[in-house]
Amino acid sequence: MKSLFGFLILACGLSMAQDGAKPAATNVPGAQYPLVYPDRRVTFQLKAPDANKVQVHLGQTFDMTKAEDGTWSVTTSPLVVGFHYYSLVIDGVEVNDPASQTFFGSDHQSSGIEIPEPGVDYYDVKDVPHGQVRQQRYFSTVTNAWRRCFIYTPPDYDSNPTKKYPVLYAQHGWGEDEYSWVVQGHVDQIMDNLIAAKKAKPMIVVMENHLTALKPGEPRLQLGGGRGRGGTRPDFTNYGATYTEMMLKDLIPMVEKNYRALTGRENRAMAGLSMGGLQTFQTTLQHLDQFAYIGGFSPGLPAQAAFDKIYTDAAGFNKQMKLLWIGTGTVERDSNPNILRLHEDLDKHGIKHVYFESPGTAHEWLTWRRDMADFAPRLFQ
Amino acid sequence: MKSLFGFLILACGLSMAQDGAKPAATNVPGAQYPLVYPDRRVTFQLKAPDANKVQVHLGQTFDMTKAEDGTWSVTTSPLVVGFHYYSLVIDGVEVNDPASQTFFGSDHQSSGIEIPEPGVDYYDVKDVPHGQVRQQRYFSTVTNAWRRCFIYTPPDYDSNPTKKYPVLYAQHGWGEDEYSWVVQGHVDQIMDNLIAAKKAKPMIVVMENHLTALKPGEPRLQLGGGRGRGGTRPDFTNYGATYTEMMLKDLIPMVEKNYRALTGRENRAMAGLSMGGLQTFQTTLQHLDQFAYIGGFSPGLPAQAAFDKIYTDAAGFNKQMKLLWIGTGTVERDSNPNILRLHEDLDKHGIKHVYFESPGTAHEWLTWRRDMADFAPRLFQ
């Protein structure tokens, strides 16, 4: 009897879960799959009668099973909440799921899936006043090229034509671009919601691409290991020098000329995720006179000398800086505790800072959305 | 001797062509393939050691050939200039080329390739003043939802804070979205360049999504035939009614409240490509009091009654309308002469209009870029 009873409960549980299943918000219009269950399991499906092997790569690998009609499918174990890049592997070739929207990461267009967090809506489009995100072109004298950035202006920007705003410069991660903080990060929605709740000051957010900021003939720095996954780590002593130079000579002056931006270091913050966190440290720690707020979201770390320099005068650094903020997901921390170590080091040297952990998340966008939601309210107060 | 001489010329020609070959502008960073030759042939390449058959779908189908190292490749015949959607077919499954950026069309993210036109730069980023493209959210009472549109503001918009501008509403095609006129169409670059050359008046361009404008519970109209390719044609008598209602009640009032827009029909144009051209006719021909400029770029055609109505009073229509503009590519015209027929019908009934043909192009974005470059200078003069 026990085994039959167990079977009935299992069947009932599956049926209930399927009742509340919904196509992922990241699907293209009309695509039923990927289908997300309330318990965060996901069914992926692909029609591929002539394929010999189809898998889903999503942090881990799931083998799909072929039905008689040539449809492959798999239902995963419950996934972590938030946004995940993923791909299909069809007969050994890693490609996008035709049913998914695409998201630029690791230097290519990738499928992505959003697993909803019940009761959490700070990064959704809500019934609040909305700012704009503007595609802004400008000429960079340092790279000798026209470039594009995206600029978030807060909801009251156009209706308050004399008001000036402080500015956050927000950097994406490895192989992403100047639009990633909007598409994957929902930064406009996070800011709209924080501002509406009076949790953050209205501010301008500038998003540029530190990976393409190269002087004529300057090679793009590779992280090593093909598409930047693993491999050798380059010398970071001078990493991002061109971007730093371009920010100071071209980007910041353009923003402060064309937007109603408050000027000076106390009205300027810089934050970045992963490689963008490395860029942030490289730029800000060498130019403390330009930035009073620094955010490292699961940051790559610069050469130790960058920190040794501030350790020599902790009191001076603490007096000068309004905020040094670092964060990591607990899942990524468990495999790579470098941010936790930095936190301990900063403590040991008496450097004031905020250390934030995102529970249960890895080196992924939900960690960085949570980071932004904690970081932005601390700015310009 | 003749055959040897011929061989030498061929080899020499290939060698010269390869010298000037460049990765397509639509590739992801670092991707060498697709590689475009000066004679517009393209080499596609994919590493797929375990695949049995790989093809490129690009209007026509090209079989790829497998080398010993598992790399598949093919060099096409010379392609038509402009932007083409394409896909790879790996063991029968149609997927994106991992080396290509993605472009939203036919309701999915597709690979795309830009074949340059020598000496043509009106849709490139040039050294001219640039406008902005703004992501604008607004609440639609008709669809009872927050929606997103993109709004081009001309270069002098922010520096001329009292100046008002006329507005063009520009619609995308089947399965595309409110960002397509920017990404595939380069409309911001076309407008920047026309305005800099003083060929077009500075104007605001509003881009919304007519395919997602649905009341709660209203089904999305399918063109038939799966992803909208072929199949039965629905009754177009009332097609796009919700979008028209939403434009008049929500979108136009929002634009005229939040932007420095000139109001009234003589400051309002609407144009669209393909299904967006159908939407344009459906909206404008029923609301001649709201629009003085109409553009159909390879448009889908509404039910005949829509035209019969204006044929009953050609003189009145001619007096009221500032511009009725229709265009088609000569290649699409040869297989489907419906726009040419409409032109002849309009002539027969004495309706003043402009008829434009794009030489050598099909139902594709280069036709519509050329359309915009001819249409926009005729507006608001």
HADDOCK unambig.tbl for C-alpha pairs under 7 A between the chains (distance, minus, plus):
assign (segid A and resid 28 and name CA) (segid B and resid 107 and name CA) 6.50 0.50 0.50
assign (segid A and resid 28 and name CA) (segid B and resid 108 and name CA) 5.84 0.50 0.50
assign (segid A and resid 29 and name CA) (segid B and resid 107 and name CA) 6.22 0.50 0.50
assign (segid A and resid 48 and name CA) (segid B and resid 92 and name CA) 6.57 0.50 0.50
assign (segid A and resid 48 and name CA) (segid B and resid 93 and name CA) 5.64 0.50 0.50
assign (segid A and resid 50 and name CA) (segid B and resid 91 and name CA) 5.68 0.50 0.50
assign (segid A and resid 50 and name CA) (segid B and resid 92 and name CA) 5.87 0.50 0.50
assign (segid A and resid 51 and name CA) (segid B and resid 91 and name CA) 5.62 0.50 0.50
assign (segid A and resid 91 and name CA) (segid B and resid 50 and name CA) 5.68 0.50 0.50
assign (segid A and resid 91 and name CA) (segid B and resid 51 and name CA) 5.61 0.50 0.50
assign (segid A and resid 92 and name CA) (segid B and resid 48 and name CA) 6.57 0.50 0.50
assign (segid A and resid 92 and name CA) (segid B and resid 50 and name CA) 5.89 0.50 0.50
assign (segid A and resid 93 and name CA) (segid B and resid 48 and name CA) 5.65 0.50 0.50
assign (segid A and resid 95 and name CA) (segid B and resid 95 and name CA) 6.88 0.50 0.50
assign (segid A and resid 95 and name CA) (segid B and resid 96 and name CA) 6.79 0.50 0.50
assign (segid A and resid 95 and name CA) (segid B and resid 98 and name CA) 6.22 0.50 0.50
assign (segid A and resid 96 and name CA) (segid B and resid 95 and name CA) 6.79 0.50 0.50
assign (segid A and resid 96 and name CA) (segid B and resid 96 and name CA) 6.52 0.50 0.50
assign (segid A and resid 98 and name CA) (segid B and resid 95 and name CA) 6.24 0.50 0.50
assign (segid A and resid 98 and name CA) (segid B and resid 108 and name CA) 6.86 0.50 0.50
assign (segid A and resid 101 and name CA) (segid B and resid 109 and name CA) 6.20 0.50 0.50
assign (segid A and resid 102 and name CA) (segid B and resid 109 and name CA) 6.65 0.50 0.50
assign (segid A and resid 107 and name CA) (segid B and resid 28 and name CA) 6.50 0.50 0.50
assign (segid A and resid 107 and name CA) (segid B and resid 29 and name CA) 6.24 0.50 0.50
assign (segid A and resid 108 and name CA) (segid B and resid 28 and name CA) 5.86 0.50 0.50
assign (segid A and resid 108 and name CA) (segid B and resid 98 and name CA) 6.82 0.50 0.50
assign (segid A and resid 109 and name CA) (segid B and resid 101 and name CA) 6.21 0.50 0.50
assign (segid A and resid 109 and name CA) (segid B and resid 102 and name CA) 6.64 0.50 0.50
assign (segid A and resid 130 and name CA) (segid B and resid 137 and name CA) 6.36 0.50 0.50
assign (segid A and resid 132 and name CA) (segid B and resid 134 and name CA) 6.14 0.50 0.50
assign (segid A and resid 132 and name CA) (segid B and resid 135 and name CA) 5.46 0.50 0.50
assign (segid A and resid 132 and name CA) (segid B and resid 136 and name CA) 5.43 0.50 0.50
assign (segid A and resid 133 and name CA) (segid B and resid 134 and name CA) 5.51 0.50 0.50
assign (segid A and resid 133 and name CA) (segid B and resid 135 and name CA) 5.02 0.50 0.50
assign (segid A and resid 134 and name CA) (segid B and resid 132 and name CA) 6.14 0.50 0.50
assign (segid A and resid 134 and name CA) (segid B and resid 133 and name CA) 5.51 0.50 0.50
assign (segid A and resid 134 and name CA) (segid B and resid 134 and name CA) 4.25 0.50 0.50
assign (segid A and resid 134 and name CA) (segid B and resid 135 and name CA) 6.24 0.50 0.50
assign (segid A and resid 135 and name CA) (segid B and resid 132 and name CA) 5.46 0.50 0.50
assign (segid A and resid 135 and name CA) (segid B and resid 133 and name CA) 5.03 0.50 0.50
assign (segid A and resid 135 and name CA) (segid B and resid 134 and name CA) 6.25 0.50 0.50
assign (segid A and resid 136 and name CA) (segid B and resid 132 and name CA) 5.45 0.50 0.50
assign (segid A and resid 137 and name CA) (segid B and resid 130 and name CA) 6.38 0.50 0.50
